[in-house]
Amino acid sequence: MTHLHASHPKTIARLKRANGHLAKVISMIEQEKPCLEIAQQLQAVESALTNAKRVLIHDHIDHCLVPGESDEENAAMLAGLKAISRYL
């Protein structure tokens, strides 16, 4: 079973961008670049990851957590919301 959302291609692009920034950080450390420049690149990595995570979680909430027809289904939906909200 596949699990694809419309936002996944953009999320993949964000993660690839983060991967590129991270590779740059490693290279900068190996080249003994100034710490300020390295910290700036690390901030870019962190920002790209945070944005990708936010889009993924919001998309999950919008499309996967739907009200059910029974109390049990609604309890399961609420449990799913609580579970994923730990990662916000």
BADREN-975292 format. One record per residue (C-alpha): residue number from 1; residue in three letters; x, y, z. Coordinates in steps of 0.05 Angstrom, whole numbers, plus 32768, in hexadecimal, padded with zeros to 4 digits. Last residue first. Example, Ala and Ser with C-alpha at 12.3 -4.5 7.8 and 13.67 -1.06 7.14 Angstrom:
BEGIN
i_aa_x_y_z
2_SER_8111_7FEB_808F
1_ALA_80F6_7FA6_809C
***
This chain:
BEGIN
i_aa_x_y_z
88_LEU_8073_818C_813F
87_TYR_808B_8145_814A
86_ARG_8061_8135_8188
85_SER_8024_814C_8160
84_ILE_8029_810B_8138
83_ALA_8014_80DF_8173
82_LYS_7FDF_810E_818D
81_LEU_7FBF_8111_8148
80_GLY_7FC1_80C6_8140
79_ALA_7FA1_80BD_8185
78_LEU_7F6A_80ED_8170
77_MET_7F5E_80C5_8131
76_ALA_7F5C_8084_8158
75_ALA_7F2A_80A3_8189
74_ASN_7F00_80B9_814E
73_GLU_7F01_8073_8132
72_GLU_7EED_8056_8175
71_ASP_7EB5_8089_817F
70_SER_7E99_8074_813C
69_GLU_7E91_8092_80F7
68_GLY_7ED7_80AD_80F2
67_PRO_7EF3_80F3_80EE
66_VAL_7F2F_80F9_80BF
65_LEU_7F78_80F8_80D2
64_CYS_7F9A_80E3_8092
63_HIS_7F8F_811E_8063
62_ASP_7F94_815F_8089
61_ILE_7FBC_8145_80C5
60_HIS_7FEC_8120_8098
59_ASP_7FF5_815D_806C
58_HIS_8003_8187_80A9
57_ILE_8037_8154_80C0
56_LEU_805A_8150_807D
55_VAL_805B_819B_8073
54_ARG_8077_81A7_80B9
53_LYS_80AC_8171_80B0
52_ALA_80C4_818E_806E
51_ASN_80C6_81D4_808C
50_THR_80ED_81BD_80C9
49_LEU_811E_8196_809E
48_ALA_812B_81D2_8070
47_SER_8134_8200_80AD
46_GLU_8164_81D1_80CF
45_VAL_818F_81C9_8091
44_ALA_818F_8215_8085
43_GLN_81A3_8220_80CE
42_LEU_81DC_81EF_80C4
41_GLN_81F3_8218_8089
40_GLN_81F5_8257_80B3
39_ALA_821A_8232_80EA
38_ILE_824E_821C_80B8
37_GLU_8258_8264_80A1
36_LEU_8260_827B_80E8
35_CYS_8290_8243_80F8
34_PRO_82C1_825A_80C3
33_LYS_82D4_8226_808E
32_GLU_8303_81ED_80A0
31_GLN_82FD_81CB_805C
30_GLU_82E3_818C_807E
29_ILE_82B2_81B6_80A5
28_MET_829A_81D8_8066
27_SER_8292_8196_8042
26_ILE_8267_817A_807A
25_VAL_823D_81B9_807A
24_LYS_8235_81B6_802E
23_ALA_821D_816E_8033
22_LEU_81EA_8186_8066
21_HIS_81D2_81BE_8038
20_GLY_81C9_818C_7FFF
19_ASN_81A3_815D_802C
18_ALA_8176_8196_8043
17_ARG_8167_81A6_7FFA
16_LYS_8158_815D_7FED
15_LEU_8129_815F_8029
14_ARG_8105_819C_800E
13_ALA_80FE_817B_7FC9
12_ILE_80E2_813C_7FEA
11_THR_80B0_8166_8010
10_LYS_809B_8188_7FCF
9_PRO_8091_8143_7FAE
8_HIS_806B_812B_7FED
7_SER_8039_8164_7FF0
6_ALA_8005_8141_7FC3
5_HIS_8005_8107_7FF4
4_LEU_801C_80C0_7FE9
3_HIS_8014_8083_8015
2_THR_801B_8044_7FED
1_MET_8000_8000_8000
***
